[in-house]
Amino acid sequence: MNAMDGHGHHGHAHHAHHHGAPSDRRYSIAIALNLTFVVVEASAGFWANSTALLSDAAHNLSDVLGLALAGFAAWLARQSSGDQRTYGFSKATVLAALANALVLVAACGGLFWEAGKRLFAPEQTAPLIVMAVAGLGVLINGATALLFLSGRKHDVNARGAFLHMLADASVSAAVIVAGGLIWLTNAHWIDPVVTLGVVLVILLGTWGLLRESLDLALDAAPRGINVAEVRAFLAAQPGVTAVHDLHVWAMSATAPALTAHLVRPEGSDDGFIAALTEGVRERFAIGHVTVQIESTRRDDCSDC
């Protein structure tokens, strides 16, 4: 079509900013250490009949799942696209985050149910085992946090891992206190109370992930991007008289994209497209921008 048809000029810019899971050895070591500890802690939890240990194991598993799923999804996202999957596997990062959140919510539901029953009918636990295993958790989580100590100021992923490991160490410390109180007082209701507290911590941390990953899976605009402001920015460009069919979504967990039709009677040129896409990238951090320039406003355009 030519410009008189209203679909003559298309602009497309793609600035790749894919932030997959970091590949340095710190993350591999962190996954290995914490996965081993999760197995040990979960086994000890069944042996000691302690839901507090089981809930702490679930809390540690959340970080292992997050790192492992993010790494696998990032690998998938790097695979080449095909004739049918024209976007490749970029969306795998979103699906991984959603799966991670759903697994954690399901695990929390089971722990909450069991802790609720034990709160009204306390069962015997082995407090010394609980304290010993939770103490091991403090050591492992603390050592893992130290892996990310030096890079936390300049690397957001390292900072996130550092803070998560510190939080896990704190939860394990709380389980030690609970085991000590059970040992001193023989009050076995403390175990399910601590379990409920840990479950609450996990749910608070997971709720945001679940909501955001579900939104991204439904192609909602990523959090932090105000679509109304994007529309106003596009409408304010030189010569633009209307904006319609504006869509902002996530191609992956870290790569937002935008498509829009702009009515611009004087047409388009390479300079306009370049300035527009660069402006969108700098202001809204949207690196994948596709715009279609139309010379006239359609009569049936209710979105203009």
N, C-alpha and C positions, 0 to 999 in steps of 0.2 A: 504493500500500500504506500501511497505517497502522503505528503503532509496534508493535502486537502481532505484526505479521508479521516484525519484526526488521529492516525496511528503511525505516523511516519517516522518518528524519532524515538529510539530506545536508548537509555543509558544504563550502563551496568558497571559497577566497581566492586571488586572483591579484595579486601585486605584481610588476609588470614591471620586470626589471633586465636589459635586453638591451644588451650591450656589443659593438656591431659595431666594425668598423675605423673609427678616427677619420677625420673628413672634412676636417680642415684641410689647407692647401696643402702643409705639410711632407711629408706622405706621398705626395702626387702628385709633388712634386719628387724625392723619394727614389726612387720607382718609375721615373720617367723617366730620371734620372741613371744608376741602376744597370742598368736594362735596356739602355740604350745602351752602357754599358761591357761588359756581358755579351756583346753582339754583337761588339764590337771585340775583346775578349779571346779569345773562342772563335775568331774568324777568325784572329787572330794566333797562336793555339795551333796551328791546322792549318798555317799558313804557316811557323811556326818549328819545326814537328814536335815540339812540347813538350806532353807529357801533364800536366806541372805547371801550365801555363797553362790547359789544358782543365779540370783539376780545380778550379783557383781560380775559373774561370768558372762551374762547377757550384755551387761554394760561394756565389758571389754570386747566382746564379740562385735558390738556395733562399730567400733573403730576399725577392727580387722576387716569387717565386711565393707566398710566405707572405702578403705584403702585398696582392697583387692578388687572390688567391683569397679572402682574408678580407674584402676590400672587396666583391667580387662576391657572396659568400655573405651578407654583412650586408645588401646591397641586396635579395637574394632574400627574406631573413627578414622584411623590412618589407612585402613584398607581402601583400595581403589573402588570407585563406583562402577556400576554396570549399566546395561541398557535399560533395565527396569528400575533398579535402585539408583536413580540419578544423583541422589544426595549421599550415596554411599551408606555408611553405618554410623553417621554422626549422631543420630538420635539415640544410639545405644547408651550414651552417657546419661541421657534423661531417663531411659527405661531402667538403667542400673540404679540410679538414685531412688526411683519409685519402688523398685524391688527391695532395696535396702530398707526403706522406710516401712514397707508393708511387713517384711519379716520381723522387724523390731516390734512393731505394734502387736503382731500376733504373739510373739514371745512374751511381751509385757502382759497381754491378756491372760495367758496361761499362768504366769507368775502371780498376777493379781488375784486370780481365782483361788489358787492354792494358798496364798498368804492369808486371804480372807477367811478361808476355812480354818486355818491354824490359829488365827487370832482368837477364835471362839473355842477352839479345841486344841490348845498348844500340845506339841509333840516334843519328845526328848531330842536334843541335839548334842553334838560333841563339841563343846566350846573351844577346847584346846586345839583341835584340828582346824576349826573355823579361824582361830587367831593365827595359827601358823601359816595357813594357806593365804589368808588375807595379807599377812606380813610379807610373804613372797610376792604378792601382787604389788604392794607398795614399792618393793625393790625393783621389780621388772618395769613397772610404769615409770618410776623415777629414772631408771637407767635409760629407758626409751626417750623420755623427755630430754635428757642430756644430749642425746644424739642430735636434737634439733635446736639446742641452745644457741649455738654460734650463728645460725642462719636465720633466726626468727625475726630479726629487725628488717631484713631486706627481702625476705621471701614469704609471701602470704601463706603459701602451702605449708612451709616449715613452721610458721607461727601458729597456724591452726593445729598442726600435729602436736606441737609443744604444749599448747593449752589443753588439748584433749587428753594428753597423757598425764598432765598435772591433775586434771579433773578426775581421771580414773584412779590415780594414786590417792586422792582425797576420799573417794568413795570406798576404796579398800581400807583406808585408815578408819573410816566410820564402822566398817564391818569388824575390824579388830576391837574397837571399843565395845561393839555389841557383844562379841564373843566374851570379852572380859567381864561385862556386866552379867551375862548369863552364868559364867563360871562362879562369880562372887555371890550372886543372889539366887541362882537356880530358877530365875524367872524366864521360862522358855517362850513367853509371849513376846519378848524383845526381838526374837528372830523374825517373825512375820512383820512386826512394826518396821524394822529396818528394811525388810524386803519391799514394803509398800513405799517407803521413802526413796529407795533406789529406783523402783519402777517409775515413780513420779519424775525423778531426774531424767531418766531415759526418755519418757514421753515428752517432757518439755523440750528436750533437745531434738527429738524426732519430729514433733508436730510441724515445725517450720519447714523441715526437709520434705515431709509428706505433702504439705500444701503446695510448696513451690514446684516439686517434681510433678505433681498431678496437674497443676496449671500448665507447665511446660509440655507435658504429654498431650494436653488438649489444645496446644498451639496458642496459649494465651501469651500476651506480651510479657517478657521477663520482668521480674521485680526490679525496680529502679529506673524503668523506662516509662515515662509519662506520655502516653500516646497523644493526648490532647496537645501537649507541648510540641511533639514531633509534627503534628498536623499544622499547628500555628507557624512553626519554623518553615515548613515547606511552602505554606501559603504566603509567607513574607518574602519569598525569593523574587528577584527582579523579573517582572513580566508575568508572573503566575497569577491567574485570576480565579482559579478553583482547584481543589484537591479532592480526589475521590478514590475509592477502592484502595484505601490505605490499610496495609496489614503489617504488623510487627510480630514476629514469633522467634522461637529458638531453634536453630538447626542442630544444635547440640547444647549441652549444659552450659557452655561458655561462649557460644557463637551466635549472637542475635542477627536476624536478617530483616530486611524491610523491602516491601514492594509498594508502589503507589503510581497513580495516574495524575499527571499535572496538566491543567489546561493553561496553555501559554500561546496566545494568538501569534506572537512573533516567531514561533518555532523554537528550535534549539540549536546549540552548537557545542563543540567539544569543551569549550571553556566553561559554559554554564553547567554541563554535566559534571565536569571535574570539580568545580567549586562546590556544587551541591553535595556530591558524595563525600568530599573531604570535610565539609561542614557538619554533615550528619555523623561522620565518624568521630570527629573531635568533640562534638557537643553531647552526643548520646551513646558513644562507644558502640555504634552499629557498623560493623565492618563489611557486611554483605548487603549492598544497596542496589536495587533495580528499579528504575523509574521509566515510565512511558509518557512521552510528551504528546499532548493533543492540541490541535490548533483551535478547536471550537468546543464549546460546552454542549454536551448532548441534552436534548430536551427531556429524555427519560432518566436523567441522572439525579436521583433523590439524595445521593450522598455528597453532591458537589456543594 
